[in-house]
Amino acid sequence: MSFWQHVGEFRNRLLRSIGVLSITVAAAFYFRQALFSFLRWPLPADCQLYYFAVTEAFFFYFKIALLAGIAAAFPYILYELYGFFAPALKPEEKRLILPLLSVVILLFAAGIAFVFFVLMPYTIRFLLSFGGQQLTSLLQADRYFGFVLGLCIGGGLTFELPVVLAASAKLGWVTARGLWRNFNYAIIIILVAAAVLTPTPNALPMIILSAPMILLYFLSIAVVARIKPLGKA
């Protein structure tokens, strides 16, 4: 195709993606109360959320709807991107990209689910316990969800460890033998990363988060052992 034909195809795919995104965001905004109930699940039942400006509640719900809409439309947007670049890919590259995208999405979703359902309730209850009888919690809704979102994205990214190591092995940067020999340093790095993502003085949340990361590291060694670096038969 000519340059302008490529531009036209990209415009059509972009417009379709925006249309689907608009539908998912509108649907998420319609069900905003249900989304709110779901996202506040890690909080204790007697803990209330507050807002402190006239427009804050509207923008707060819109932010939730926007994030939920992007998450719902993301597979379709990836499909449109793949459809645009697919003609330029070789057959072996096409066979590699689709499974890789599926693995990336599944690992990211697994990391978010693990943090939200396993780690988050304990972390929040532990942090709120420091108030004691002298302090009463007054949680701003926007800041609370920013805290939840940050931890969930961090958990999703940490679960991408097998993909990162597999790509590094394909480029010849790491080997299975090297990963195995240096697993003690890797565990230290994982523990430090888990400590940063779980900002509590208690070590239990850090251990809960680091356990699957260590498991994924050893799983990555098995994956890397089966990968042939580029340029090698």
Phi, psi and omega in degrees: 000156176284172181301316183288333174293322174297317179298318179296319178295318179296320178298316180297317179293322178295317180295320177295320179296317178296322178297314178296318179298320179298321180293315181292322178293317179297318178295319179294322178293326178296322180261032185298326181293320177294320177296320179299315180298321180292316186286338177269006183305321180294342181285150172301151186299329183270006182266125182256154176249145186231158170230155193233015176217157185298318184269356188295321182297316180298310182292331177295312178293325179294322178297317177298315180296321180295314179296317179294321179294320177296318179298319181289324183273351186302316178301320179292320179297319176298321178299317179293320177297317179296319179297328180286319183268347185303319181300337181271358184264150174282159181303320179291330177290324177296319180293336181273321189291314184299312176297324181294317178298321179297317180295317180299314181295316181295318179294319179297316178295322179296320178296317178296315181297319180297314181294316186290315187269333184256309188273319188299312182302317180294317182298315182294315180297323179293317180293320180290337181293342181289343179294325179061210179272342185276332185241140176249129182287133175229089190270125175282131186302315184295319180291324179298312181289333172295320177296314179297315182297318180298315180294320181294318178295320176300318177296319178297320180292322180294332179284355176275008182305314179300323180292317180298314181291324178295318177295321178296322178293322179297325178277355179084016182278328181227160175229161179297320180295318179295320178296321180291319181294330185252025182295332179294320176292322179298320180296321178298316180296319179297318179296320178295315179297319178295324178294324179291321182283342178240083187285066176230149178288348178277137184279346185298314177300322178298318180293320180298319180284322184287333183301307178293331178294319177294319177298318178295327179296313180290328173296323179296325178299318178295322179291315182298326181296339182261359184262134176262126180298156177300139179090355179246145181284000000 
